[in-house]
Amino acid sequence: MDTHSHLTAPNRSRSSQSPSPSHSASASATSSIHKRKRAAAAAASDDHLPPLAPSSFSADTRDGALTSNDDLESISARGADSDSDDAEDSDAVVDDDEDEFDNDSSMRTFTAARLETTAGVSAAGSGRNAKIKIENTNVKIENSDSGKDGGHTGTGAVGPAAAGSSAPGIVVKEDSVKIFTENLQTSGAYSAREENLKREEEAGRLKFVCYSNDGIDEHMVWLIGLKNIFARQLPNMPKEYIVRLLMDRSHKSVMVIRHNLVVGGITYRPYTSQKFGEIAFCAITADEQVKGYGTRLMNHLKQHARDVDGLTHFLTYADNNAVGYFIKQGFTKEIYLEKDRWHGYIKDYDGGILMECRIDQKLPYTDLSTMIRRQRQAIDEKIRELSNCHIVYPGIDFQKKEAGIPKKIIKIEDIPGLREAGWAPDQWGHSRFKTLNSSKDSGTNQKHLTAFMRSLLKSMHDHVDAWPFKEPVDACDVPDYYDIIKDPMDLKTMSKRVESEQYYVTLEMFIADVKRMCANARTYNTPDTIYYKCATRLEAHFQSKVQSGIQSKILP
Ligand SMILES: CC(=O)SCCNC(=O)CCNC(=O)[C@H](O)C(C)(C)COP(=O)(O)OP(=O)(O)OC[C@H]1O[C@@H](n2cnc3c(N)ncnc32)[C@H](O)[C@@H]1OP(=O)(O)O
């Protein structure tokens, strides 16, 4: 069996687990930091960790001293038992600590205090080690080679430049043909967000870095910033636990840094021998969520984990309310990774869903937008080869005179592009009227159609319920009518259209106008009004006339 070195935390949950009841500072990493800030020179008792907490964490964790939640609990309990006064004090200290770390000055204070006490590092580490209970659990352990895993050495900027290969296996031809045209949509929302953030990175306003607890001031400040974000965004996760994993040197954190401040990050543990990584925490600060940072962060993480850690998969226990985000990042609830590669390695969470993501070995994760753009280009090029649908013709000059009747009749064959698209003059379209009478010439058809529509119009005009529909609605009488009814119709307008013999080229067009006229009345007026009732009765009358006309073959 491998030697113990990785952290285990049985049955913890971001969403359902209450914070540890004991914030006893002697057990709490954060509080120990704070205490040091308050009294850097104070003598380090057994229950008071000496200064320079981050390094002392690393000393603890590097050798596997902090290995489980049980440790955390035992430390907490021990702190409470052994020094209850101190525990009370510590509760306040933890809260205070949270507040302080949320602003720059507290970070500066922390950093300054840490620098002042550098000499205490090894003592702190060893002193704490001496007190921490080491538990042997029966989980599989990966050899902790922090150098190999990128453990205590910060791995620095992530992304193409850092990884040295932005797109393994993908050859990007910068000089590929310029085949974009104005009417081709160049990117969807995903690509647009990725491209924007990539531009920000190139302009130096945004960066993605990967560090673990390496003792370098700037990195430590960022890690503490990330810890604050996790503490806020994962409120049910014990803060001590967040600190412990974040500062554990076998964990790495990929962080989004903007204007030198942490915007969010992902803390993960690479199990390089098993070629998978476990995402422990993932969060973006509240006011920057849903802007694409989470996606870009995940893409940087995947690229880094593949190119630097040699991983092929990620596993995580996703909070229920974050499952949607993980699905969009390519995670599935089905676990395809062979169980013996991960079982016993990762920490269990209550209330979370185990999800997996396979890391593609070729995808240019930090430059997906370029890949998608080139794929679009290739598809567009192929479409152009096979069709001419990309050619845009000038529009039809469709100037109208009164009642929407066109000024001049446009012959179908004159519509630009129609013939080029494969249309032939014998394809007359879908009108039932035309189809039924395909044996007759179009002039005869139009005469019959006009006569039928005239008779229908007269029948409606003479109907007792036709009076509200004989003229267009007068806006002086009904001021808001045209605010509500955007497509008005009336019998007089229809009559003009019929008499033009140009407008209604099919019976369906005529029927559509009658239906619209009646529907407008029912939209504007309530069912109890005379107008509403007239519309319903007139429409029923019209329908019966059309039906009997068709049945008695009034229609030619
Ligand atoms: C392992 C764990 O740590 S589980 C806990 C995860 N963390 C949290 O729940 C903390 C609170 N939430 C957050 O910090 C962030 O919302 C994150 C990390 C979940 C997502 O980061 P964001 O920057 O908001 O993601 P981003 O803007 O890239 O969104 C990507 C897509 O996921 C969607 N999305 C983001 N958050 C969620 C969510 N909680 N549920 C469902 N969909 C989501 C976005 O709408 C977007 O969809 P689109 O591409 O169709 O437009």
The ligand as a Gaussian input file, in Angstrom:
#p B3LYP/6-31G(d) Opt

LIG

0 1
 C      -16.861000      21.580000      -6.797000
 C      -17.517000      22.837000      -6.318000
 O      -16.874000      23.731000      -5.889000
 S      -19.206000      22.938000      -6.494000
 C      -19.545000      24.618000      -6.093000
 C      -19.447000      25.519000      -7.271000
 N      -19.414000      26.880000      -6.809000
 C      -20.510000      27.597000      -6.475000
 O      -21.643000      27.136000      -6.556000
 C      -20.235000      28.977000      -5.943000
 C      -21.162000      30.011000      -6.543000
 N      -21.090000      30.064000      -7.988000
 C      -19.997000      30.499000      -8.661000
 O      -18.987000      30.838000      -8.073000
 C      -20.071000      30.583000     -10.164000
 O      -21.383000      30.863000     -10.550000
 C      -19.609000      29.306000     -10.887000
 C      -18.187000      28.997000     -10.510000
 C      -20.492000      28.098000     -10.532000
 C      -19.708000      29.570000     -12.388000
 O      -18.877000      30.653000     -12.725000
 P      -19.379000      31.773000     -13.739000
 O      -18.295000      32.726000     -13.989000
 O      -20.656000      32.324000     -13.228000
 O      -19.632000      30.872000     -15.041000
 P      -19.774000      31.366000     -16.551000
 O      -20.136000      32.809000     -16.608000
 O      -18.573000      30.947000     -17.299000
 O      -21.026000      30.507000     -17.005000
 C      -20.917000      29.395000     -17.847000
 C      -22.288000      28.848000     -18.096000
 O      -22.737000      28.168000     -16.912000
 C      -23.970000      28.726000     -16.487000
 N      -23.962000      28.719000     -15.034000
 C      -23.171000      29.417000     -14.215000
 N      -23.460000      29.103000     -12.939000
 C      -24.453000      28.181000     -12.979000
 C      -25.179000      27.458000     -11.988000
 N      -24.940000      27.614000     -10.700000
 N      -26.139000      26.598000     -12.410000
 C      -26.411000      26.428000     -13.721000
 N      -25.742000      27.083000     -14.702000
 C      -24.776000      27.940000     -14.325000
 C      -23.990000      30.124000     -17.061000
 O      -25.305000      30.608000     -17.204000
 C      -23.323000      29.928000     -18.397000
 O      -24.243000      29.373000     -19.309000
 P      -24.200000      29.777000     -20.882000
 O      -22.827000      29.404000     -21.367000
 O      -25.284000      28.943000     -21.483000
 O      -24.460000      31.239000     -20.934000

